[in-house]
Amino acid sequence: MRKEAALKRLKRIEGQVRGVAKMVEEDRYCMDVMMQIAAVQQALRGVSRELMHQHLEHCVHDAVAKGDKGREGILYKEMLDLIYKYSR
């Protein structure tokens, strides 16, 4: 994901979060607020997936292609740690 695209999506998410805060301020129906929170979480997961894809496609691929075993091992561990965090 290009930097510009990531920032555009994150700014959209920021607007969603502000909308959720406004809903809470206005004492909106709890289920409606929770639905919007779920939408924000899903949007953030989407950005994360795209960033992970780019990381694998560029950083990890480059380390493997160059035969850089040290860097490859570090990146492998980073990815495993991230996957474990995602799976909770």
N, C-alpha and C positions, 0 to 999 in steps of 0.2 A: 504494500500500500504506500503510495507516495505520501510525502509529508503533507502536501496541500489537501489531499483527499482525507487523510486521517484528521487533520485539524477541522475540516469542514464537518465531518461526521461528529467529532467531539463537541463542536460548537452547537450543533443541532441537539445533541444529548444534553448539553448545558441548559439549553432552552427548555427541554423537557423537564429537567430537574427543577428549574424555576417554576414551571407550571405546577409541578407536584407540591412545591412549597406553598404556592398560592392556594391550591386546593385545600391544604391543611389549614392555612390561615382563615379560609372561608368556611371551615367546618363542613367540607363536602363529605358525602357518603363514603364511609371507610372502604367499601369494596371498590369504588371507583378510584380512590387514591391508590389502593393496592394494585389495581390493574395497571395504572400508569407507572408505578414503581417496577412492576414486572416488565413493562415495555422498555424502561430505561436500562434495566439489567440485561435484557436481551440485546439491546443496541450496543452496550459496552462489550458484551461477549462477542458480538460481530466484529467490532474493531479489534479486539484481542486476537480473534481467529485470523484476521487479515494480517496483522502484524506478525503473528507466529508463522504464517505462510511465507511472508517476505523474508523472515529471518532464516527459515529453512532453505528457501530458494536461493538466497544470496550468501549469507555468512557460512552456513553449514556446507552448502554445495561447494563453495570456493575452497574451504578447508579440506574437504575430501578430494576435490580435483587436484589440489596442489600437493596432496600427500602429507599434509601437516598434521601428523598424528597427535602432537601435543595439543594443538588448537582444536582438533577434531574431538578429542577426549573431553576437553573443557566444555565445548558446545553441546556434546552429547549429555553431559551431566546437567547442564543448565536446562536443556529441553526436558529431561526426565523430571527434574525438580518442578518445572512449570506444569507438566502434565499431572504430576501428583497433586499440585495445588488446585488445578482445574477439576480434578476428579472428586474433590471433597464435597 
